[in-house]
Amino acid sequence: MEKLKTYSLLSVALLISSGPVIAANIPAIANDFPEISVTHVGLLTTIPSLFVILGVLIANRLELLIGKKATILTGLGLVLIAGVFPALYHDLFSLLFISRCLFGLGVGLFNRLIIQMISDMYHQNPGKQATVIGLESAFEGLGGICLTLLVGQLLKMGWHTSFYVYTLALPIFIAFLIFVPSDKKELNRREAATTNSSQTNNKKALQVMIGYGLLLFVIVAMFINYNLQITFDFRKKYWNCDKRKQYDCIYRFGSFCCRLFFWKSIRNIR
């Protein structure tokens, strides 16, 4: 049961980097919506990053009301519904755009909380805590690799079909709901701590978080813009985008290896 709880927690990390995996779809989507600017179509990949920041800010308040587990489940539900929506209804670009915004919002709801929940659950066992946090980072990279490969295969049946890759959120939602315990005690403790904390410190912490969040958005947006440019360059030379998918997998595999190396380094230091 302990292993099921751990892997249910870690499985959520598979979706954290899932937003940009549909980058290879952008040229095909642009072809289906010729009246829409290519720049606006490219926002389908970048706009979730902005709403991730908004989701993180909302999660800070929401977890005080309903707890970490319920907040993470809410985020997973949003990712499932908004992620799969373009596969079911893809005639209006405006609805695609809204669904990607909601997708980013869902990721933001559990992006930070999953680390915090791991820290809370294993705070009495620092060694286990460090191991699980390191694995969370590795799972995030692994999710990017697997989802990119799946998108590449589904893309052969149409760009809208590739959005079915987000149905992965359903078994993750169920596993998290069943095997991860509720955090009601932790919720009560945090409510008491929040009552005793000063408003000045809260405002300062919020300002710092917003500043770092905006910096993160700029960095991610620049990377995704670079990623999209490579997509279009490959599209010009290789119509089936096979080379583009290979590039994506190589990049994500390198990221996965770096995360594993970082995890091993942290374990050795501790």
Backbone bond lengths (Angstrom), bond angles and torsions (degrees), N, CA, C in turn:
res aa  C-N    CA-C-N  psi(-1)  N-CA   C-N-CA  omega(-1)  CA-C   N-CA-C  phi
1 M - - - 1.459 - - 1.533 111.60 -
2 E 1.333 116.33 -36.56 1.461 120.72 179.03 1.526 111.15 -63.40
3 K 1.348 116.02 -40.45 1.468 119.44 178.78 1.522 111.00 -66.97
4 L 1.336 116.65 -37.97 1.461 120.05 178.23 1.532 110.72 -63.33
5 K 1.325 115.47 -39.48 1.459 119.31 177.95 1.530 110.60 -64.05
6 T 1.329 115.93 -44.43 1.468 120.30 -178.53 1.521 111.39 -63.47
7 Y 1.325 116.83 -47.36 1.461 119.61 -177.74 1.522 112.58 -72.81
8 S 1.325 117.06 -26.42 1.469 119.52 173.60 1.520 110.37 -66.64
9 L 1.344 116.16 -39.26 1.462 120.58 174.99 1.527 110.95 -63.97
10 L 1.335 115.41 -47.31 1.462 120.01 -176.46 1.525 112.18 -67.40
11 S 1.331 117.49 -29.88 1.464 120.00 -177.85 1.524 112.04 -63.07
12 V 1.336 116.59 -28.00 1.465 119.39 178.43 1.530 110.53 -61.86
13 A 1.337 116.74 -33.45 1.467 121.22 -178.87 1.526 111.93 -64.62
14 L 1.334 118.46 -20.37 1.462 121.00 178.80 1.519 112.08 -61.13
15 L 1.337 116.58 -23.44 1.466 120.71 -175.38 1.525 113.53 -98.51
16 I 1.324 117.85 -8.63 1.468 120.30 -174.30 1.529 111.75 -62.33
17 S 1.312 117.41 -39.45 1.474 121.15 -178.99 1.522 112.40 -101.81
18 S 1.316 117.10 24.97 1.470 120.49 -173.83 1.526 113.44 -84.97
19 G 1.322 118.41 -11.23 1.459 120.03 -178.01 1.521 114.39 -60.69
20 P 1.346 118.87 -51.85 1.471 120.12 -175.77 1.530 114.82 -75.62
21 V 1.331 119.87 -3.05 1.465 119.74 -174.67 1.520 112.23 -67.41
22 I 1.330 118.15 -14.91 1.469 120.41 179.43 1.530 111.58 -91.92
23 A 1.334 116.70 12.66 1.472 120.14 -178.29 1.528 112.11 -58.01
24 A 1.331 117.14 -34.65 1.465 120.50 -179.50 1.528 111.80 -66.76
25 N 1.338 117.85 -15.61 1.466 121.40 179.60 1.516 113.35 -79.21
26 I 1.317 117.16 -20.44 1.459 121.19 -169.34 1.540 113.33 -56.05
27 P 1.337 120.33 -46.45 1.475 118.60 178.36 1.528 112.76 -60.16
28 A 1.337 117.41 -39.43 1.469 120.40 179.37 1.522 110.96 -67.70
29 I 1.328 117.10 -39.18 1.467 120.56 177.95 1.522 109.64 -65.68
30 A 1.334 116.68 -40.71 1.468 120.73 178.51 1.527 111.06 -61.23
31 N 1.326 117.47 -35.63 1.464 121.02 177.65 1.519 111.97 -67.34
32 D 1.336 116.68 -35.02 1.467 120.44 -179.60 1.527 112.84 -78.97
33 F 1.335 116.30 -18.03 1.467 120.78 178.36 1.535 108.65 -125.63
34 P 1.338 117.15 69.23 1.475 119.93 -176.61 1.524 113.39 -64.44
35 E 1.341 116.24 -22.23 1.471 119.46 -179.48 1.521 112.17 -78.25
36 I 1.338 117.08 -11.97 1.466 122.03 -179.64 1.521 109.19 -96.82
37 S 1.322 115.82 135.72 1.463 120.47 178.37 1.530 110.57 -60.26
38 V 1.330 115.28 142.71 1.463 120.10 178.56 1.528 110.48 -60.05
39 T 1.325 116.32 -34.10 1.467 120.50 177.99 1.526 110.80 -61.85
40 H 1.326 116.22 -42.23 1.464 120.52 179.39 1.524 110.99 -68.94
41 V 1.316 116.90 -36.62 1.469 119.73 176.82 1.526 109.92 -64.10
42 G 1.328 116.30 -38.77 1.460 120.40 178.39 1.519 113.04 -62.35
43 L 1.341 116.75 -23.55 1.462 120.29 177.89 1.523 112.55 -64.07
44 L 1.319 117.76 -20.00 1.467 120.40 177.01 1.529 111.01 -59.45
45 T 1.326 116.02 -25.18 1.457 120.46 178.26 1.518 112.15 -92.69
46 T 1.336 116.80 -33.53 1.465 119.39 -174.54 1.524 114.00 -90.71
47 I 1.328 117.74 -32.14 1.470 119.74 -174.14 1.529 113.28 -62.82
48 P 1.356 120.59 -31.03 1.468 117.89 176.51 1.525 113.27 -57.98
49 S 1.348 117.63 -30.56 1.463 120.29 -179.35 1.518 111.61 -62.90
50 L 1.341 116.80 -38.45 1.453 120.65 178.23 1.526 110.95 -65.98
51 F 1.322 115.82 -41.31 1.463 119.51 -177.85 1.526 111.86 -77.76
52 V 1.321 118.03 -17.56 1.468 120.16 170.38 1.527 109.27 -61.87
53 I 1.331 116.57 -43.18 1.468 120.88 178.49 1.518 110.14 -61.52
54 L 1.339 116.65 -44.40 1.461 120.64 178.11 1.533 110.39 -62.34
55 G 1.327 116.15 -39.73 1.460 120.20 178.80 1.520 112.76 -63.61
56 V 1.340 116.57 -38.39 1.466 120.70 177.62 1.520 110.56 -63.14
57 L 1.332 116.27 -41.85 1.466 120.32 179.43 1.529 110.99 -65.58
58 I 1.323 116.86 -41.06 1.465 120.70 178.61 1.522 110.51 -67.45
59 A 1.337 116.36 -38.44 1.469 120.52 -178.31 1.517 111.93 -61.02
60 N 1.341 117.09 -33.71 1.460 120.39 179.24 1.519 111.55 -58.97
61 R 1.339 116.15 -39.57 1.467 120.87 179.31 1.524 111.55 -82.07
62 L 1.316 115.42 -40.24 1.460 119.98 -174.31 1.517 112.27 -65.57
63 E 1.334 116.24 -37.06 1.467 118.64 -178.60 1.523 112.03 -66.40
64 L 1.342 117.41 -26.49 1.458 120.55 177.00 1.527 111.55 -70.91
65 L 1.326 115.86 -23.90 1.462 120.61 -178.47 1.527 112.44 -90.87
66 I 1.321 116.34 -43.33 1.471 119.12 -173.03 1.529 113.49 -120.84
67 G 1.339 118.79 -6.62 1.458 121.70 179.22 1.516 112.76 94.61
68 K 1.323 115.08 164.48 1.473 120.76 -177.53 1.526 111.84 -65.34
69 K 1.337 116.26 -45.51 1.470 118.98 -175.01 1.516 110.90 -60.88
70 A 1.325 117.27 -47.99 1.468 120.72 -178.92 1.529 110.94 -64.73
71 T 1.324 117.42 -35.94 1.464 120.86 178.86 1.528 110.70 -66.76
72 I 1.319 116.64 -42.96 1.468 120.52 178.19 1.524 110.58 -64.56
73 L 1.322 116.94 -41.44 1.468 120.30 177.78 1.530 111.03 -63.64
74 T 1.327 116.73 -37.59 1.467 120.19 176.08 1.527 110.41 -61.45
75 G 1.340 115.84 -43.94 1.460 120.00 177.97 1.520 112.52 -62.90
76 L 1.321 116.95 -42.43 1.465 120.50 178.56 1.526 111.18 -63.78
77 G 1.341 116.07 -38.59 1.461 119.59 177.61 1.522 111.83 -63.19
78 L 1.337 116.11 -41.50 1.469 120.30 177.28 1.528 111.77 -63.77
79 V 1.326 115.79 -43.02 1.467 120.24 178.74 1.528 110.70 -60.76
80 L 1.330 116.67 -42.49 1.468 120.78 179.97 1.523 111.25 -63.59
81 I 1.335 116.79 -51.60 1.462 121.02 -175.66 1.528 111.55 -68.58
82 A 1.338 115.84 -51.43 1.464 119.34 -177.78 1.520 112.13 -70.46
83 G 1.335 116.66 -31.61 1.462 119.59 -179.69 1.516 112.69 -69.23
84 V 1.321 117.27 -40.87 1.466 121.75 -176.81 1.534 111.93 -84.04
85 F 1.326 117.70 -19.89 1.465 121.29 -175.11 1.530 113.54 -51.61
86 P 1.355 120.86 -45.03 1.469 119.61 -179.43 1.529 113.52 -60.90
87 A 1.327 117.20 -24.06 1.466 119.27 177.85 1.524 111.45 -74.55
88 L 1.324 116.39 -26.32 1.463 121.00 -176.78 1.521 112.41 -93.07
89 Y 1.338 115.36 -35.54 1.469 119.46 -178.43 1.526 107.88 -141.52
90 H 1.321 115.49 109.73 1.460 119.56 -173.25 1.529 112.64 -135.14
91 D 1.329 116.50 31.17 1.457 119.90 -178.86 1.530 112.81 -90.59
92 L 1.317 117.27 -26.36 1.459 121.56 -178.89 1.527 110.19 -111.74
93 F 1.319 115.94 123.72 1.453 119.90 -179.32 1.527 111.45 -64.82
94 S 1.327 116.84 -34.64 1.468 120.51 -179.32 1.525 111.43 -60.54
95 L 1.337 116.80 -37.61 1.464 120.08 178.91 1.526 110.92 -71.66
96 L 1.327 116.43 -35.36 1.471 119.70 174.81 1.523 110.06 -61.17
97 F 1.322 115.25 -43.24 1.461 120.62 -178.37 1.532 110.62 -63.72
98 I 1.330 116.84 -44.88 1.470 121.13 179.23 1.521 110.72 -63.12
99 S 1.327 116.61 -40.48 1.461 119.65 -179.61 1.525 111.55 -63.84
100 R 1.340 116.98 -35.57 1.470 119.82 178.29 1.530 111.02 -70.80
101 C 1.339 116.41 -33.21 1.467 120.02 175.91 1.527 110.00 -64.22
102 L 1.326 116.62 -45.87 1.462 120.95 179.45 1.528 111.13 -66.33
103 F 1.328 115.70 -32.82 1.465 119.86 176.86 1.527 110.27 -61.51
104 G 1.337 116.24 -48.33 1.466 119.93 178.22 1.513 112.14 -61.91
105 L 1.324 116.84 -37.90 1.456 121.13 177.44 1.526 110.87 -61.20
106 G 1.338 116.09 -41.75 1.464 120.43 178.53 1.520 112.71 -63.26
107 V 1.333 116.45 -43.13 1.470 120.05 178.18 1.520 110.24 -62.69
108 G 1.334 116.24 -39.20 1.460 120.06 179.92 1.522 113.23 -63.46
109 L 1.327 117.02 -28.50 1.459 120.39 -178.50 1.530 112.36 -68.02
110 F 1.355 116.89 -28.44 1.473 117.65 -179.86 1.526 113.25 -116.84
111 N 1.327 117.30 -3.16 1.465 120.98 -177.29 1.532 112.15 -55.94
112 R 1.319 116.73 -50.63 1.461 121.28 -179.18 1.523 112.03 -86.47
113 L 1.322 116.67 -36.26 1.463 120.53 -172.48 1.519 113.63 -66.09
114 I 1.335 117.05 -27.82 1.465 118.27 -177.46 1.527 110.24 -66.13
115 I 1.345 117.61 -38.44 1.462 121.67 176.46 1.527 109.60 -66.30
116 Q 1.317 116.22 -44.35 1.455 120.21 -178.68 1.521 111.40 -64.59
117 M 1.328 117.01 -37.45 1.458 120.50 179.84 1.526 111.03 -68.30
118 I 1.325 116.20 -38.55 1.469 119.88 176.26 1.525 109.80 -62.90
119 S 1.327 116.58 -43.67 1.470 120.73 179.90 1.524 111.10 -61.73
120 D 1.329 117.00 -41.51 1.462 120.78 -179.40 1.525 111.98 -67.89
121 M 1.324 117.09 -40.49 1.460 120.65 -175.16 1.521 112.75 -72.86
122 Y 1.328 116.79 -28.67 1.470 119.76 -176.18 1.532 111.44 -116.71
123 H 1.340 116.93 25.14 1.469 118.67 -176.74 1.527 112.56 -67.25
124 Q 1.338 117.30 -21.25 1.465 120.41 178.91 1.525 112.52 -84.82
125 N 1.320 116.36 -7.61 1.462 121.47 179.72 1.533 108.31 -131.60
126 P 1.346 117.93 83.78 1.471 121.43 -175.23 1.528 113.71 -56.76
127 G 1.340 117.24 -35.43 1.461 120.06 179.42 1.517 111.37 -64.85
128 K 1.314 116.25 -47.09 1.458 121.44 177.45 1.515 110.60 -63.95
129 Q 1.312 116.23 -39.09 1.456 121.45 -179.88 1.529 110.89 -60.54
130 A 1.336 116.48 -47.51 1.469 120.93 179.65 1.523 111.11 -63.28
131 T 1.338 116.25 -38.71 1.463 120.36 -179.93 1.521 111.43 -64.20
132 V 1.331 116.51 -46.91 1.464 120.36 -177.05 1.522 110.96 -68.46
133 I 1.335 117.87 -38.43 1.464 120.29 177.87 1.535 110.24 -64.84
134 G 1.326 116.47 -39.86 1.463 119.56 176.53 1.516 111.88 -64.36
135 L 1.335 116.09 -41.21 1.459 119.90 177.94 1.524 111.79 -66.21
136 E 1.328 116.52 -32.44 1.466 120.04 178.04 1.527 110.15 -59.93
137 S 1.320 115.58 -43.77 1.456 120.10 178.44 1.529 111.25 -63.60
138 A 1.337 116.19 -40.37 1.465 120.51 178.88 1.527 110.87 -67.15
139 F 1.322 117.20 -39.92 1.467 121.43 178.93 1.529 110.32 -63.57
140 E 1.319 116.24 -34.88 1.468 119.86 178.15 1.524 110.38 -61.05
141 G 1.341 116.21 -45.10 1.460 119.63 177.29 1.514 112.42 -67.46
142 L 1.340 116.14 -39.32 1.465 120.86 179.26 1.528 110.66 -62.68
143 G 1.328 116.27 -39.69 1.461 119.78 177.97 1.515 111.74 -61.31
144 G 1.341 116.65 -40.11 1.453 119.89 177.76 1.522 112.25 -61.65
145 I 1.349 116.87 -40.68 1.469 121.11 179.47 1.525 110.91 -64.69
146 C 1.332 115.92 -51.65 1.470 120.74 -175.62 1.526 111.89 -64.19
147 L 1.319 116.41 -43.31 1.466 119.47 -178.76 1.525 111.31 -68.44
148 T 1.319 117.40 -35.40 1.464 120.20 177.28 1.526 110.79 -63.67
149 L 1.341 116.68 -42.44 1.466 120.83 177.41 1.525 111.17 -63.39
150 L 1.339 116.78 -42.25 1.467 120.81 179.59 1.527 111.38 -65.43
151 V 1.340 116.16 -42.27 1.460 119.89 178.31 1.526 110.07 -61.05
152 G 1.323 117.07 -40.39 1.460 120.65 179.06 1.517 112.70 -59.74
153 Q 1.328 116.26 -38.86 1.466 120.04 179.34 1.533 111.11 -73.93
154 L 1.318 116.53 -43.65 1.468 120.00 -178.91 1.521 111.89 -68.50
155 L 1.335 116.35 -26.67 1.458 120.51 -179.36 1.526 111.89 -62.95
156 K 1.306 116.89 -24.31 1.466 120.94 178.76 1.525 111.50 -65.47
157 M 1.332 116.58 -23.04 1.465 121.19 179.67 1.524 112.50 -97.00
158 G 1.312 117.08 3.27 1.460 121.18 -179.88 1.519 110.61 126.74
159 W 1.341 116.30 146.20 1.456 119.26 -176.41 1.519 111.93 -63.41
160 H 1.327 117.35 -35.26 1.467 119.36 -178.99 1.523 111.68 -69.28
161 T 1.334 117.14 -30.92 1.470 120.86 179.84 1.526 111.06 -65.43
162 S 1.330 116.96 -30.78 1.467 120.02 -177.19 1.526 112.22 -64.93
163 F 1.334 117.97 -19.41 1.459 119.92 178.81 1.533 112.43 -71.65
164 Y 1.309 116.62 -11.28 1.471 119.66 175.24 1.524 111.52 -66.28
165 V 1.329 116.45 -11.15 1.464 120.12 178.17 1.529 110.48 -59.96
166 Y 1.325 116.81 -25.62 1.466 120.44 -177.96 1.527 113.08 -78.56
167 T 1.337 117.39 -0.75 1.469 119.09 172.06 1.530 110.70 -66.88
168 L 1.334 116.67 -12.43 1.465 120.38 174.36 1.522 110.94 -57.38
169 A 1.324 116.96 -24.52 1.465 120.48 -179.36 1.532 111.95 -66.23
170 L 1.335 117.60 -23.74 1.472 120.30 -177.51 1.527 112.57 -66.83
171 P 1.363 119.83 -54.80 1.472 118.30 177.64 1.529 112.63 -63.48
172 I 1.333 117.20 -31.19 1.466 119.82 176.79 1.528 110.09 -66.00
173 F 1.319 116.61 -42.03 1.465 121.87 177.31 1.528 110.67 -59.14
174 I 1.328 116.27 -47.25 1.472 121.02 -177.62 1.525 110.88 -65.03
175 A 1.346 116.66 -45.56 1.470 120.31 -179.93 1.520 111.21 -62.72
176 F 1.322 116.56 -42.15 1.467 120.37 -179.77 1.529 110.33 -65.72
177 L 1.312 116.73 -39.83 1.465 121.54 -179.70 1.526 111.71 -64.14
178 I 1.330 116.38 -39.09 1.475 120.66 -173.35 1.523 112.28 -85.22
179 F 1.327 117.30 -45.02 1.468 120.33 -167.55 1.528 115.10 -98.43
180 V 1.319 118.28 -18.45 1.466 119.78 -179.90 1.528 108.55 -93.50
181 P 1.336 117.65 123.65 1.472 120.36 -177.10 1.518 112.39 -69.04
182 S 1.326 114.80 158.19 1.458 121.01 177.98 1.527 109.73 -70.15
183 D 1.323 115.52 157.51 1.463 120.67 -178.15 1.530 110.88 -117.05
184 K 1.340 117.07 42.63 1.465 121.03 -177.36 1.525 111.90 -63.74
185 K 1.333 116.96 -41.56 1.462 119.52 179.07 1.517 110.83 -62.44
186 E 1.317 115.52 -43.40 1.465 120.35 178.77 1.523 110.03 -63.90
187 L 1.347 116.45 -37.24 1.465 120.69 179.14 1.519 110.67 -62.25
188 N 1.336 116.61 -45.26 1.466 120.31 178.81 1.523 111.76 -62.31
189 R 1.346 115.94 -40.58 1.460 119.68 179.77 1.528 110.82 -64.33
190 R 1.331 116.66 -41.57 1.465 120.65 -179.11 1.526 111.25 -68.72
191 E 1.340 116.93 -34.38 1.460 119.86 177.74 1.529 110.33 -63.64
192 A 1.351 115.46 -41.53 1.464 119.52 178.84 1.521 110.94 -65.74
193 A 1.326 116.20 -41.09 1.468 120.50 179.71 1.527 110.85 -66.03
194 T 1.330 115.77 -38.00 1.454 119.77 179.52 1.525 111.36 -65.80
195 T 1.340 116.37 -37.52 1.462 121.05 179.53 1.518 111.30 -63.61
196 N 1.336 115.82 -36.90 1.457 120.55 -176.85 1.531 113.96 -84.20
197 S 1.312 116.89 -15.62 1.471 119.71 -177.15 1.520 110.38 -78.06
198 S 1.316 116.00 153.68 1.465 121.03 -177.85 1.512 110.56 -84.39
199 Q 1.350 116.47 150.68 1.451 121.27 -179.90 1.524 111.02 -68.17
200 T 1.319 116.70 -31.13 1.468 120.30 -179.03 1.525 110.77 -62.03
201 N 1.343 116.25 -46.10 1.462 120.37 -179.97 1.512 110.64 -64.75
202 N 1.350 116.49 -39.24 1.457 120.11 -179.93 1.526 111.02 -63.11
203 K 1.337 116.57 -43.28 1.454 120.34 -179.60 1.530 111.03 -65.51
204 K 1.325 116.06 -40.35 1.464 119.91 179.59 1.526 110.47 -64.83
205 A 1.333 116.37 -43.53 1.468 120.29 179.10 1.525 110.44 -63.37
206 L 1.342 116.76 -38.97 1.456 120.79 179.61 1.525 110.95 -65.05
207 Q 1.324 116.80 -41.47 1.457 120.79 179.01 1.526 111.52 -63.41
208 V 1.326 115.67 -43.29 1.465 119.97 178.62 1.524 110.47 -62.75
209 M 1.350 116.10 -42.69 1.459 120.44 -178.54 1.525 110.81 -65.18
210 I 1.338 117.18 -41.66 1.459 120.64 178.41 1.529 110.55 -63.26
211 G 1.348 116.11 -41.04 1.461 120.19 178.77 1.522 112.11 -61.03
212 Y 1.335 116.24 -48.76 1.460 119.87 178.01 1.526 111.37 -65.39
213 G 1.323 115.91 -34.83 1.463 119.50 179.13 1.516 111.81 -64.23
214 L 1.327 116.78 -43.37 1.457 120.57 178.27 1.532 111.33 -65.59
215 L 1.337 116.04 -39.36 1.465 119.65 176.46 1.520 110.66 -61.85
216 L 1.338 116.01 -43.11 1.465 120.32 178.32 1.519 111.02 -62.28
217 F 1.347 116.77 -40.44 1.457 120.45 179.50 1.530 110.97 -61.57
218 V 1.338 116.71 -43.36 1.473 120.73 -179.83 1.529 110.18 -61.90
219 I 1.338 115.98 -43.79 1.473 120.00 -179.19 1.527 110.93 -63.94
220 V 1.344 115.59 -47.30 1.470 120.24 -179.26 1.523 110.62 -65.02
221 A 1.334 117.53 -41.20 1.459 120.97 -179.89 1.530 110.82 -62.24
222 M 1.340 116.60 -41.05 1.463 120.30 178.63 1.525 110.41 -64.46
223 F 1.344 116.29 -41.68 1.461 118.92 179.65 1.525 110.96 -65.16
224 I 1.345 117.17 -44.44 1.463 120.27 -177.33 1.527 110.26 -67.23
225 N 1.341 117.38 -35.45 1.464 120.61 176.52 1.531 110.17 -61.80
226 Y 1.326 115.27 -41.99 1.476 120.43 175.52 1.525 110.24 -62.96
227 N 1.335 115.63 -40.80 1.454 121.80 -179.97 1.529 110.71 -62.70
228 L 1.339 115.87 -42.92 1.462 120.51 -179.88 1.522 111.44 -66.36
229 Q 1.341 117.08 -39.00 1.454 120.22 179.72 1.521 110.25 -61.76
230 I 1.333 116.56 -40.17 1.464 120.11 176.95 1.525 110.46 -63.40
231 T 1.355 115.47 -38.04 1.469 119.73 178.63 1.524 110.85 -58.46
232 F 1.328 117.14 -47.72 1.465 120.47 -178.67 1.527 111.79 -69.03
233 D 1.331 117.16 -35.44 1.460 120.00 177.34 1.523 111.15 -63.72
234 F 1.336 115.50 -43.39 1.460 119.20 177.88 1.525 111.08 -67.29
235 R 1.337 115.32 -34.84 1.456 119.52 -179.58 1.525 111.23 -62.28
236 K 1.337 116.66 -35.62 1.458 120.43 179.95 1.531 111.42 -66.88
237 K 1.333 116.57 -35.28 1.460 120.42 -175.14 1.522 112.60 -94.64
238 Y 1.353 116.56 -34.55 1.466 121.43 -176.15 1.530 107.98 -128.32
239 W 1.316 116.78 98.15 1.458 121.47 -172.20 1.523 112.82 -59.66
240 N 1.350 118.57 -33.34 1.460 119.99 -178.46 1.525 113.57 -85.18
241 C 1.324 117.05 0.17 1.480 122.62 174.91 1.523 113.74 61.17
242 D 1.324 118.16 18.29 1.465 119.33 179.28 1.524 111.16 -62.42
243 K 1.322 116.73 -41.42 1.460 119.91 179.38 1.525 110.55 -64.47
244 R 1.329 116.03 -36.70 1.469 120.14 179.89 1.534 110.41 -63.92
245 K 1.315 117.15 -40.78 1.463 120.63 179.91 1.522 110.80 -67.83
246 Q 1.335 116.08 -35.31 1.461 119.43 177.15 1.524 110.38 -64.49
247 Y 1.330 115.93 -42.59 1.459 120.25 177.30 1.528 110.72 -59.36
248 D 1.322 115.81 -46.27 1.464 120.83 -178.99 1.521 111.03 -59.18
249 C 1.327 116.32 -44.59 1.469 120.33 -178.50 1.523 111.53 -66.32
250 I 1.349 116.65 -39.33 1.460 120.20 178.67 1.517 110.35 -63.16
251 Y 1.332 115.83 -44.23 1.464 120.26 178.70 1.530 110.92 -60.77
252 R 1.326 116.10 -47.17 1.465 119.68 -176.36 1.526 111.31 -70.35
253 F 1.330 116.95 -31.51 1.464 119.67 176.00 1.525 109.92 -66.87
254 G 1.333 116.64 -40.02 1.467 119.92 176.14 1.519 111.32 -62.33
255 S 1.336 116.36 -40.50 1.459 120.91 177.22 1.524 110.84 -62.74
256 F 1.329 116.19 -41.51 1.465 121.39 179.41 1.529 110.62 -62.36
257 C 1.330 116.92 -43.78 1.467 120.92 179.72 1.529 111.16 -64.16
258 C 1.342 116.74 -39.71 1.467 120.29 178.40 1.524 111.10 -64.44
259 R 1.321 117.47 -37.87 1.467 121.31 179.30 1.524 110.16 -66.10
260 L 1.338 115.96 -41.20 1.464 119.32 177.95 1.525 110.78 -64.03
261 F 1.330 116.22 -41.89 1.463 120.65 178.76 1.520 110.64 -62.37
262 F 1.330 116.44 -41.81 1.469 120.91 178.45 1.526 110.33 -62.53
263 W 1.339 116.09 -42.84 1.473 120.61 179.26 1.526 110.88 -60.92
264 K 1.343 116.60 -45.79 1.461 120.75 179.23 1.530 110.76 -62.56
265 S 1.328 116.56 -40.27 1.459 120.35 179.61 1.513 112.01 -63.10
266 I 1.327 116.44 -43.40 1.465 121.05 179.39 1.526 110.46 -62.58
267 R 1.327 116.58 -41.72 1.474 120.57 179.76 1.526 110.76 -62.62
268 N 1.339 116.07 -42.07 1.465 119.29 -179.15 1.515 112.33 -68.20
269 I 1.347 115.62 -36.65 1.467 119.81 179.14 1.513 110.55 -65.64
270 R 1.358 115.67 -42.13 1.461 119.52 -178.45 1.527 111.42 -73.33
